[in-house]
Amino acid sequence: MNLRPYFSSSAKVWDDIQWVYGIEEAGYAGWEIVADGNYRLEKPENLEKIKEVIASTRLGITVHAPYGDLNLATLNDPIWRESIRQIEVCIKTAGELTDRVTIHPGYLSPAGKLMPQKVWGLQKEALRRIGKCATEHGVLACLENMISQKEFLCRDAGELMGMAGGIEGIGLTFDFGHANTLGKVPEFLSNIGHANHVHIHDNHGVSDEHLPLGDGTIDWKTVGKTIATRYSGVIVVEGRSVEEAKKSFAVFSRVFV
């Protein structure tokens, strides 16, 4: 197994940080910090605890920027600027820990649906600003494809690559669980050479369930073989608990070869 996975859990952001030690015990090579709840990086007390865990393990680190209630494509200017600011604050601190930060694209509000070209332009300008910040702090900010909710931008590979293309400091996170909610796993697999970061988790092709690998409908034999052959970066298993992490690791070890 040439690829050694990291683990991440958005379900654990309010839990005591002791759970993270179980990631290494389960065989994972790293931890993707979801920078929310008790893991907001701009809070010194959070950052101190995170650094203590990193120093006492051999875990590599990547970061997922906050996304709750943020919208990089909103027509509401104060909210747009605040969304950019929070991601930039995360990136500045994340640069002390990693060179990869995943960010979510924005979404169409009711007003935004009436002005789609304006929304596209706002999202591109947000990425230019975030990319500049990322470059200054030695980070690649990787834009992630979204789930089947029609309001989200960047649900297919073409739009994701088109949105991020040509912007310094901006890369791509391919999320195969998200892709499965749209039946687009083959589309993202065929473009895997463009990915700078990868997320994997399972579901039944309808909603974003974040199930362990093998508990949904994704063909992990095909996905695993293709990614292992054509991709050499960090791959993050997402789940809800260390117990689920162990289950996913067993599947990963069999098929990502």
C-alpha positions as CSV (number, residue, x, y, z in Angstrom):
1,M,0.0,0.0,0.0
2,N,1.9,3.1,-1.3
3,L,-0.9,5.5,-0.2
4,R,-1.1,6.0,3.5
5,P,-4.4,7.6,4.4
6,Y,-5.2,10.5,6.8
7,F,-8.5,10.6,8.8
8,S,-10.9,13.5,9.5
9,S,-14.1,13.8,11.4
10,S,-16.4,16.8,11.3
11,A,-18.6,15.0,13.8
12,K,-15.9,15.3,16.5
13,V,-15.2,19.1,16.4
14,W,-16.8,19.6,19.8
15,D,-15.1,16.6,21.4
16,D,-12.1,16.6,23.7
17,I,-8.9,16.3,21.6
18,Q,-7.9,13.0,23.2
19,W,-9.8,11.2,20.5
20,V,-7.2,12.1,17.9
21,Y,-4.7,9.7,19.4
22,G,-6.9,6.9,18.2
23,I,-6.2,7.9,14.6
24,E,-2.6,6.9,14.8
25,E,-3.5,3.8,16.8
26,A,-5.9,2.8,13.9
27,G,-3.0,2.9,11.4
28,Y,-3.5,6.3,9.8
29,A,-0.6,8.5,8.8
30,G,-2.2,11.8,9.4
31,W,-5.1,13.9,10.7
32,E,-7.1,16.5,8.7
33,I,-8.1,19.1,11.2
34,V,-11.6,20.4,10.7
35,A,-11.1,23.9,11.9
36,D,-14.3,24.5,13.6
37,G,-15.8,24.0,17.1
38,N,-12.9,23.2,19.5
39,Y,-10.5,23.3,16.6
40,R,-10.8,26.9,15.4
41,L,-7.2,27.7,14.7
42,E,-7.5,31.4,15.5
43,K,-8.1,30.6,19.2
44,P,-4.8,30.3,21.0
45,E,-6.0,27.7,23.5
46,N,-7.2,25.5,20.6
47,L,-4.0,25.8,18.7
48,E,-1.9,25.0,21.8
49,K,-3.8,21.7,22.3
50,I,-3.5,20.8,18.6
51,K,0.3,21.5,18.6
52,E,0.7,19.3,21.8
53,V,-1.1,16.4,20.0
54,I,1.0,16.9,16.9
55,A,4.2,16.9,18.9
56,S,3.3,13.7,20.7
57,T,2.4,11.7,17.6
58,R,3.8,11.1,14.1
59,L,0.6,12.3,12.4
60,G,0.9,14.4,9.3
61,I,-1.5,17.3,9.1
62,T,-3.8,18.9,6.6
63,V,-6.6,21.3,7.4
64,H,-10.2,21.8,6.4
65,A,-11.2,25.5,6.6
66,P,-14.5,26.5,8.4
67,Y,-17.6,26.6,6.1
68,G,-20.7,26.7,8.3
69,D,-22.8,29.8,7.5
70,L,-20.1,31.1,5.1
71,N,-20.7,31.9,1.5
72,L,-18.0,32.9,-0.9
73,A,-20.6,33.6,-3.6
74,T,-23.1,35.7,-1.7
75,L,-24.4,39.0,-3.1
76,N,-24.5,40.3,0.5
77,D,-21.2,42.2,0.6
78,P,-20.5,42.2,4.3
79,I,-21.2,38.4,4.5
80,W,-19.0,37.8,1.4
81,R,-16.1,39.8,3.0
82,E,-16.5,38.0,6.3
83,S,-16.5,34.6,4.6
84,I,-13.2,35.5,2.9
85,R,-11.8,36.8,6.1
86,Q,-12.5,33.7,8.2
87,I,-10.9,31.4,5.6
88,E,-7.9,33.7,5.3
89,V,-7.5,33.7,9.1
90,C,-7.6,29.9,9.1
91,I,-5.0,29.7,6.3
92,K,-2.6,32.1,8.0
93,T,-2.4,29.8,11.1
94,A,-2.7,26.6,9.1
95,G,0.5,27.6,7.3
96,E,2.3,26.8,10.6
97,L,1.1,23.2,10.4
98,T,0.6,22.1,6.7
99,D,0.7,23.1,3.1
100,R,-2.8,21.9,2.3
101,V,-6.1,23.6,3.3
102,T,-9.5,22.5,1.8
103,I,-12.1,25.1,1.2
104,H,-15.7,24.9,0.2
105,P,-17.1,27.0,-2.7
106,G,-20.1,29.2,-2.2
107,Y,-23.8,28.6,-3.1
108,L,-26.7,30.3,-4.8
109,S,-29.0,32.2,-2.5
110,P,-32.5,33.0,-3.7
111,A,-31.2,36.4,-4.9
112,G,-28.1,34.8,-6.4
113,K,-30.2,32.5,-8.6
114,L,-31.4,35.7,-10.4
115,M,-27.8,36.8,-11.1
116,P,-25.7,33.6,-11.8
117,Q,-23.0,35.4,-13.7
118,K,-22.6,37.9,-10.8
119,V,-22.3,35.0,-8.4
120,W,-19.7,33.3,-10.6
121,G,-17.6,36.5,-10.6
122,L,-17.9,36.9,-6.8
123,Q,-16.7,33.4,-6.3
124,K,-13.7,33.8,-8.7
125,E,-12.7,37.1,-6.9
126,A,-13.0,35.4,-3.5
127,L,-10.7,32.7,-4.7
128,R,-8.2,35.2,-6.1
129,R,-8.0,36.9,-2.6
130,I,-7.8,33.6,-0.8
131,G,-5.2,32.3,-3.3
132,K,-3.0,35.4,-2.7
133,C,-3.2,34.8,1.1
134,A,-2.5,31.1,0.7
135,T,0.6,31.8,-1.5
136,E,1.9,34.2,1.1
137,H,1.7,31.6,3.8
138,G,3.1,28.6,1.8
139,V,-0.3,26.9,1.5
140,L,-2.3,25.5,-1.4
141,A,-6.0,26.3,-0.8
142,C,-7.9,23.4,-2.4
143,L,-11.4,24.0,-3.7
144,E,-13.7,21.0,-3.0
145,N,-16.5,19.6,-5.2
146,M,-19.9,19.7,-3.5
147,I,-22.9,17.4,-2.9
148,S,-26.1,17.1,-5.0
149,Q,-27.9,20.1,-3.5
150,K,-28.6,22.2,-6.6
151,E,-27.7,25.5,-4.9
152,F,-24.1,24.6,-4.5
153,L,-21.5,25.6,-7.0
154,C,-18.8,23.2,-8.2
155,R,-20.8,19.9,-8.2
156,D,-19.1,18.5,-11.3
157,A,-15.5,18.2,-12.3
158,G,-15.7,20.6,-15.2
159,E,-17.1,23.5,-13.1
160,L,-14.7,22.8,-10.2
161,M,-11.7,23.0,-12.5
162,G,-13.1,25.9,-14.4
163,M,-13.7,27.9,-11.2
164,A,-10.2,27.3,-9.8
165,G,-8.3,27.3,-13.0
166,G,-5.5,29.8,-13.4
167,I,-5.7,31.2,-9.9
168,E,-2.4,31.2,-8.1
169,G,-2.6,29.5,-4.7
170,I,-5.8,27.6,-5.5
171,G,-5.8,23.8,-6.1
172,L,-8.5,21.1,-6.1
173,T,-9.9,18.7,-3.6
174,F,-11.8,15.8,-5.2
175,D,-14.3,14.4,-2.8
176,F,-15.6,11.0,-4.0
177,G,-18.4,10.8,-1.4
178,H,-19.8,14.1,-2.7
179,A,-19.4,12.9,-6.3
180,N,-21.4,9.8,-5.6
181,T,-24.4,11.8,-4.5
182,L,-24.5,13.0,-8.1
183,G,-23.5,9.8,-9.9
184,K,-20.3,11.5,-10.9
185,V,-17.6,9.2,-9.4
186,P,-16.5,8.1,-12.9
187,E,-16.2,11.7,-14.0
188,F,-13.9,12.6,-11.1
189,L,-11.9,9.4,-11.5
190,S,-11.2,10.2,-15.1
191,N,-9.8,13.6,-14.0
192,I,-7.9,12.4,-10.9
193,G,-4.6,13.6,-12.4
194,H,-5.8,17.2,-11.8
195,A,-6.4,16.6,-8.0
196,N,-4.2,18.1,-5.4
197,H,-6.0,16.5,-2.5
198,V,-8.6,13.7,-2.1
199,H,-11.4,13.0,0.3
200,I,-13.1,9.6,0.5
201,H,-16.2,8.3,2.4
202,D,-19.3,6.3,1.4
203,N,-23.0,6.8,0.9
204,H,-26.0,5.4,-1.0
205,G,-25.8,7.9,-3.8
206,V,-28.5,10.3,-2.5
207,S,-27.2,12.2,0.5
208,D,-23.9,13.0,2.2
209,E,-24.0,10.2,4.8
210,H,-20.2,10.0,5.5
211,L,-20.4,6.2,6.0
212,P,-17.3,4.0,6.4
213,L,-15.9,2.7,3.1
214,G,-17.9,-0.3,2.0
215,D,-21.1,0.6,3.7
216,G,-22.6,2.5,0.7
217,T,-22.7,2.1,-3.0
218,I,-19.3,3.3,-4.2
219,D,-17.3,0.7,-6.1
220,W,-14.1,1.0,-4.0
221,K,-12.2,-1.7,-6.0
222,T,-12.4,0.5,-9.1
223,V,-11.9,3.8,-7.2
224,G,-9.0,2.4,-5.1
225,K,-7.1,0.9,-8.0
226,T,-7.5,4.0,-10.2
227,I,-6.5,6.4,-7.5
228,A,-3.5,4.3,-6.4
229,T,-2.3,4.1,-10.0
230,R,-2.8,7.8,-11.0
231,Y,-2.5,9.9,-7.8
232,S,0.3,10.3,-5.3
233,G,-0.9,13.0,-2.9
234,V,-2.6,12.9,0.5
235,I,-5.9,11.0,0.7
236,V,-8.2,11.7,3.6
237,V,-10.8,9.2,4.9
238,E,-13.7,11.0,6.4
239,G,-15.9,9.4,9.1
240,R,-17.8,9.9,12.3
241,S,-15.7,8.0,14.9
242,V,-12.5,6.2,15.4
243,E,-14.4,2.9,15.3
244,E,-15.6,3.8,11.7
245,A,-12.0,4.9,10.9
246,K,-10.8,1.4,11.7
247,K,-13.5,-0.2,9.4
248,S,-12.6,2.2,6.6
249,F,-8.9,1.5,7.1
250,A,-9.4,-2.2,6.6
251,V,-11.2,-1.6,3.3
252,F,-8.6,1.0,2.2
253,S,-5.8,-1.4,2.8
254,R,-7.3,-4.0,0.6
255,V,-8.3,-1.9,-2.4
256,F,-6.0,1.1,-2.6
257,V,-3.2,-0.9,-4.1
